[in-house]
Amino acid sequence: MQPGGGCGRNDVMNASDPRRGRRALSIRRPPVSGSPTWLARRAAPLFHRLLDRIDAGLEEGTLEAHLPDGTRRLLGGRLDGPACVVNLHRWRALVRLASGGSAGWYRAWAAGEWSSPDPVPLFALFMRNAAALGRSARANGPARWAGRLWHWARRNNPAGARHNIAYHYDLGNDFYALWLDAQMHYSSALFRDPADRIESLEQAQRRKVDAILDRLNLKDGGSLLEIGCGWGGLAEQAMERHAIRYTGLTLSTEQAEYARDRLGTGANILLEDYRDATGSYDALASVEMVEAVGQRYWPDYLAAIHRLLKPGGRAAIQYILIDDAIFDRYARAADFIQTYIFPGGMLMSQSRFRTLAEAQGLEWRDEMRFGLHYAETLRRWRLRFDRAIESGLLPAEFDQHFVGLWRYYLMYCEGGFLGGGIDVAQVTLVKPA
């Protein structure tokens, strides 16, 4: 599913600041379906033909659709997969989906044009069948080109990267502290078993960091550079394990301030782009930062890793990837995440990225994927987010538009990982001695 058509002035204005919005999106009730208009009755066969195309593309799972004309359709059902229900309150929701893809589908949800008892399985269904659905659930026509232009305007050149990171990460440390774990990790945890919900999120996040540090063969007296240091959770754990010299890079002023206060003089936190980094390090870590690089700058990112590592040095990368079978369509426009959440972002094509890494002279070793662990991480974040909202803990500047957008974002991502079209992985890159 890809970005939005009909992206008018109000949509762009609302997307420009995630804390502001003109509509109370999360509390708006769906319109009550009355007698269909003459135009709606005439157009209904066209919408049913669109549903026929969606039905043909649902190779796994089922979609029970309750339609504005009072009818019910069961789509898919040929193979086992996610089972979900969607209530279409207005046909316009399908217009937004057909023209605007995932961003259009979000706008339809925000306008109360569709609802679901549980949207997570619906997002999993779309992701599970993304290749077969093809253009049926992706932006088309002018919307696709508008999305590409919008995405290009927010590319991650040095100036754009600072703006894009600030857009997302400088919402405030107090906001993220409401729903992340106590160590402030904003990346997938690694559970003993993602289906076993006894283990705490804090324990699973520590296991994730330990898995990354184990890849680096750090020793006392060594040096570690982290590209995208976040709030300092990995740094703190690394310095607990070894007496090392740590340097962290971030473009977020909020994160830099928090990490400096947390780590004190034992760490060097720099507000600096990876392209400008200097020095030579025994090891390098980068946890879910490459998604903020953008495909155009993957070679720059990998060249920086090669340049900054000592001969024989090791880099541990945790990254989010998207199935190569749908990457080309995904990369041609901006989806919901790129439009509303992470401007300039781009999930990785593992095959393309690995080819670039090896062309830089970096050896690709020991890849481990754990996508269902991310689905469980996102579920826990969403529950914590909801509890914070219900308790009235959200800062006053975040309105209901923002609450609705972020809850949708957490559900959307959870469904994506459950659907399997996106995954999370760790890999070790080694610079030969």
C-alpha positions in Angstrom: 0.0 0.0 0.0 1.4 3.4 -1.0 0.8 7.1 -0.5 -2.0 9.5 -0.9 -3.9 10.9 -3.7 -6.0 14.0 -3.3 -3.4 15.4 -0.9 -4.9 18.8 -0.5 -3.6 21.8 1.3 -5.1 20.8 4.7 -3.5 17.3 4.5 -0.1 18.8 3.9 -0.5 21.3 6.7 -1.5 18.6 9.1 1.4 16.4 8.1 3.9 19.3 8.6 3.6 19.2 12.4 2.8 15.9 14.1 1.6 17.7 17.2 -1.1 19.7 15.5 -4.2 18.9 13.6 -7.5 20.4 12.7 -9.6 17.4 13.4 -10.1 15.2 16.5 -9.2 12.1 14.5 -9.1 9.4 17.2 -12.5 10.3 18.7 -14.5 11.0 15.5 -17.4 8.7 15.1 -18.1 7.1 11.7 -21.0 8.7 9.8 -24.3 6.8 10.1 -25.2 5.2 6.8 -28.6 6.5 5.6 -30.4 6.0 2.3 -27.8 5.9 -0.5 -27.8 8.8 -2.8 -28.6 8.4 -6.5 -25.0 8.9 -7.4 -23.9 6.3 -4.8 -26.4 3.8 -6.2 -25.1 4.3 -9.7 -21.4 4.1 -8.6 -21.8 1.0 -6.5 -21.1 -1.4 -9.3 -17.8 0.3 -9.9 -16.8 -0.2 -6.3 -17.9 -3.8 -6.3 -15.5 -4.3 -9.3 -12.7 -2.8 -7.2 -13.6 -5.3 -4.5 -13.5 -8.0 -7.1 -9.8 -7.1 -7.8 -9.0 -7.0 -4.1 -10.7 -10.4 -3.7 -8.6 -11.9 -6.6 -5.4 -10.6 -4.8 -6.2 -12.1 -1.4 -4.5 -15.4 -1.8 -4.1 -15.9 2.0 -6.6 -14.9 4.6 -10.1 -13.5 4.6 -11.7 -10.1 4.7 -15.4 -9.7 5.8 -16.5 -6.4 4.3 -19.7 -4.7 5.5 -20.6 -2.2 2.7 -22.4 1.2 2.7 -25.2 -0.3 0.6 -26.1 -2.7 3.4 -24.6 -5.8 1.7 -21.8 -8.0 3.1 -19.0 -9.6 1.1 -16.5 -12.2 2.1 -13.2 -11.7 0.2 -10.3 -14.2 -0.1 -10.5 -17.4 1.8 -8.5 -19.6 -0.6 -5.7 -20.2 1.9 -5.3 -19.8 5.6 -4.1 -16.4 6.8 -5.3 -13.3 8.8 -9.1 -13.1 9.3 -10.4 -9.6 9.7 -13.5 -7.4 9.4 -13.9 -4.0 7.9 -16.9 -1.7 8.1 -17.1 0.6 5.1 -19.2 3.5 6.1 -18.7 5.4 2.9 -17.7 4.3 -0.6 -15.2 7.2 -0.6 -12.9 5.0 1.5 -12.3 2.8 -1.5 -11.7 5.9 -3.7 -9.0 7.0 -1.3 -7.5 3.5 -1.2 -7.4 3.1 -5.0 -5.9 6.5 -5.6 -3.8 7.1 -2.5 -2.8 3.6 -1.3 -1.9 3.3 2.4 -1.8 7.1 3.0 -5.2 7.4 1.4 -6.5 4.5 3.5 -5.3 6.3 6.6 -7.1 9.5 5.6 -10.3 7.5 5.1 -9.9 6.0 8.6 -9.2 9.5 10.0 -12.4 10.8 8.3 -14.5 8.0 9.8 -15.1 6.4 6.4 -14.1 2.9 7.6 -13.6 1.2 10.9 -12.7 -2.3 12.2 -13.1 -4.1 15.5 -9.3 -4.7 15.2 -7.3 -3.0 12.4 -4.1 -5.0 13.2 -5.2 -8.2 11.3 -6.4 -6.0 8.4 -3.0 -4.5 8.0 -1.4 -8.0 8.4 -3.8 -9.2 5.6 -2.7 -6.4 3.2 0.9 -7.1 3.9 0.7 -10.9 3.6 -0.9 -10.4 0.1 1.0 -7.3 -1.0 2.7 -8.9 -4.0 -0.5 -10.4 -5.3 -2.6 -7.3 -4.7 -0.2 -5.3 -6.7 -1.6 -1.9 -7.8 -5.0 -2.6 -6.2 -3.8 -1.2 -2.8 -1.1 1.2 -4.0 -1.2 4.8 -5.1 -1.9 5.2 -8.7 -1.9 8.0 -11.3 -1.3 11.6 -10.2 -1.3 10.5 -6.5 1.8 8.3 -7.1 3.7 11.1 -8.8 2.6 13.6 -6.1 3.9 11.2 -3.4 7.2 10.7 -5.2 7.7 14.5 -5.4 6.8 14.9 -1.8 9.2 12.2 -0.7 12.0 13.6 -2.9 11.5 17.0 -1.3 12.2 15.4 2.1 15.3 13.4 1.0 18.1 12.8 3.4 20.8 15.1 2.2 22.7 16.7 5.2 20.2 19.5 5.6 17.2 17.3 5.0 18.3 14.6 7.4 18.5 17.1 10.3 15.0 18.3 9.5 13.6 14.8 9.1 15.1 13.5 12.4 13.8 16.5 14.3 10.3 16.0 12.8 10.1 12.6 14.5 12.5 12.4 17.4 12.3 15.9 18.8 8.7 15.4 19.8 10.1 15.4 23.4 11.8 13.0 25.6 8.8 13.0 28.0 6.6 11.8 25.3 8.7 8.8 24.4 9.3 8.0 28.1 5.6 7.4 28.5 5.5 4.2 26.5 9.0 3.0 25.8 10.8 0.7 28.2 12.7 2.1 31.1 16.0 2.1 29.1 14.4 4.1 26.2 14.9 1.7 23.4 12.9 2.6 20.2 13.7 -0.5 18.2 12.6 -4.2 18.3 13.2 -6.2 21.4 14.4 -9.8 21.3 12.2 -12.1 23.4 12.9 -15.6 24.5 9.6 -16.4 22.7 7.4 -13.6 21.2 4.3 -15.7 21.9 5.2 -16.0 25.6 4.1 -12.8 27.2 5.5 -13.4 30.6 8.9 -11.8 29.9 9.1 -8.1 30.4 9.8 -5.7 27.6 12.9 -4.4 29.6 14.3 -7.9 29.7 13.8 -8.5 26.0 15.4 -5.1 25.1 18.5 -6.0 27.2 18.7 -9.3 25.3 18.6 -7.4 22.0 21.4 -5.1 23.0 23.5 -8.1 24.3 23.0 -9.8 21.0 24.4 -6.7 19.2 27.3 -6.3 21.5 28.2 -10.0 21.2 28.7 -9.5 17.5 31.4 -6.8 18.1 34.0 -8.8 20.2 34.5 -5.7 22.3 37.4 -5.8 24.8 38.4 -3.5 27.6 40.3 -0.5 26.2 38.5 -0.7 22.9 36.5 2.0 21.1 32.9 1.9 20.0 31.1 4.3 17.6 27.3 4.2 17.5 25.6 5.8 14.5 22.2 6.8 15.7 22.7 6.6 19.5 19.1 7.3 20.5 18.8 8.0 24.2 21.9 6.1 25.2 20.6 2.7 26.1 23.1 0.7 24.1 25.9 2.9 25.3 25.0 2.4 28.9 24.9 -1.4 28.5 28.1 -1.5 26.5 30.0 0.5 29.2 28.6 -1.8 31.9 30.1 -4.8 30.0 33.5 -3.3 29.1 35.8 -0.4 29.9 35.6 1.2 26.4 35.8 4.6 24.8 32.3 5.3 23.5 31.2 7.9 20.9 27.6 8.3 19.8 26.2 10.2 16.9 22.7 11.7 16.6 20.9 14.5 14.8 18.2 14.9 17.5 18.9 17.7 19.9 16.4 16.1 22.4 18.2 12.7 22.3 21.6 14.3 22.6 20.6 16.2 25.7 19.1 13.1 27.3 22.1 10.9 26.4 24.6 13.4 27.8 22.8 13.7 31.1 22.4 9.9 31.3 26.0 8.9 30.4 28.0 11.8 31.9 31.6 12.3 30.9 32.2 8.7 30.2 30.7 9.0 26.7 31.2 11.4 23.9 27.8 12.4 22.3 28.0 14.3 19.1 25.3 16.2 17.3 26.8 15.1 14.0 25.9 13.5 10.6 27.5 10.1 9.9 28.9 11.6 6.7 30.9 14.1 8.8 32.2 11.6 11.4 36.0 11.2 11.8 38.2 8.8 13.7 39.0 5.1 13.7 37.1 2.6 15.8 37.4 -1.1 16.8 33.7 -1.6 16.6 30.5 0.2 15.3 26.9 -0.3 16.1 23.8 1.1 14.3 20.3 0.0 15.5 17.4 0.8 13.1 19.1 3.9 11.9 19.6 2.9 8.3 15.8 3.3 7.7 16.4 7.0 8.1 19.2 7.1 5.5 17.2 6.6 2.2 18.1 4.4 -0.7 20.1 7.2 -2.5 22.4 7.5 0.5 23.0 3.8 1.3 26.4 3.9 -0.5 27.4 6.9 1.7 26.3 5.1 4.9 28.3 2.0 4.0 31.3 4.0 2.9 31.3 5.7 6.3 31.2 2.4 8.1 34.2 1.1 6.1 36.1 4.4 6.6 35.5 4.6 10.4 36.3 1.0 11.2 39.9 -0.1 11.8 41.1 -3.1 9.7 39.6 -6.2 11.3 36.8 -4.1 12.9 33.2 -5.2 13.1 29.9 -3.4 12.7 26.6 -4.7 14.1 23.6 -3.4 12.2 19.9 -3.9 13.2 17.7 -3.0 10.3 14.1 -3.3 9.0 13.8 -4.8 5.5 10.9 -5.2 3.1 10.4 -8.2 0.8 12.3 -7.8 -2.5 9.2 -8.9 -4.3 7.4 -5.7 -3.4 10.4 -3.3 -2.9 10.3 -1.7 -6.4 6.6 -0.7 -6.1 7.2 0.4 -2.5 10.2 2.6 -3.6 8.3 4.3 -6.4 6.2 6.5 -4.1 5.7 7.5 -0.4 3.5 5.3 1.8 1.7 6.2 5.0 4.8 5.9 7.1 6.9 8.2 4.8 4.0 10.7 4.4 3.0 11.1 8.1 5.6 9.5 10.4 9.1 9.2 9.0 9.8 11.8 6.3 12.6 10.6 4.0 12.5 7.1 5.4 13.1 4.0 3.3 13.0 0.3 4.4 15.9 -1.8 3.2 16.0 -4.2 0.3 18.4 -6.7 1.8 19.7 -8.0 -1.5 20.5 -4.5 -2.8 22.0 -3.3 0.5 24.2 -6.4 0.8 25.5 -6.0 -2.7 26.5 -2.4 -1.8 28.1 -3.5 1.4 30.2 -6.1 -0.3 31.2 -3.6 -3.0 32.6 -1.5 -0.2 34.8 -4.4 1.0 32.6 -5.3 4.0 31.9 -9.0 4.7 28.3 -9.9 5.4 28.0 -12.4 8.2 25.5 -14.1 10.5 22.2 -12.5 9.5 19.4 -13.2 12.0 15.8 -12.3 11.4 13.1 -11.9 14.1 10.1 -10.1 12.7 7.5 -11.6 15.1 9.5 -10.1 18.0 8.9 -6.7 16.5 5.2 -7.3 16.2 5.2 -8.2 19.9 7.3 -5.1 20.7 4.8 -2.9 18.9 1.9 -4.5 20.7 3.4 -3.7 24.0 4.2 -0.1 23.0 0.6 0.3 21.9 -0.7 -0.9 25.2 1.6 1.4 27.1 0.7 4.3 24.8 -3.0 3.6 25.4 -2.5 3.5 29.2 -0.7 6.8 29.1 -3.5 8.4 27.1 -6.2 7.0 29.4 -4.3 8.2 32.5 -4.1 11.7 31.1 -0.3 11.8 31.0 0.2 13.0 27.4 1.5 16.6 27.3 -1.1 19.1 26.5 0.4 20.2 23.2 -0.4 16.7 21.7 -4.0 16.9 20.5 -6.5 14.1 19.5 -5.3 14.3 15.9 -1.8 13.3 17.1 -3.1 10.6 19.4 -5.1 9.0 16.6 -2.3 9.2 14.1 0.2 7.5 16.4 -2.1 4.8 17.5 -2.8 4.1 13.9 0.9 4.0 13.2 1.6 1.5 16.0 -1.2 -0.8 14.8 -0.1 -0.4 11.1 3.4 -1.5 11.9 2.4 -4.3 14.2 0.2 -5.7 11.4 3.0 -5.3 8.9 5.4 -7.5 10.8 2.6 -10.0 11.5 2.0 -10.1 7.8 5.6 -11.0 7.0 6.2 -8.6 4.1 8.5 -6.6 6.4 11.0 -8.1 8.8 13.8 -7.0 11.2 17.3 -8.4 11.3 20.7 -8.1 12.7 23.9 -8.6 10.7 27.6 -8.3 11.3 29.7 -6.4 8.8 33.4 -7.1 9.0 36.2 -4.9 7.5 39.0 -7.4 6.5 42.3 -7.0 8.3 
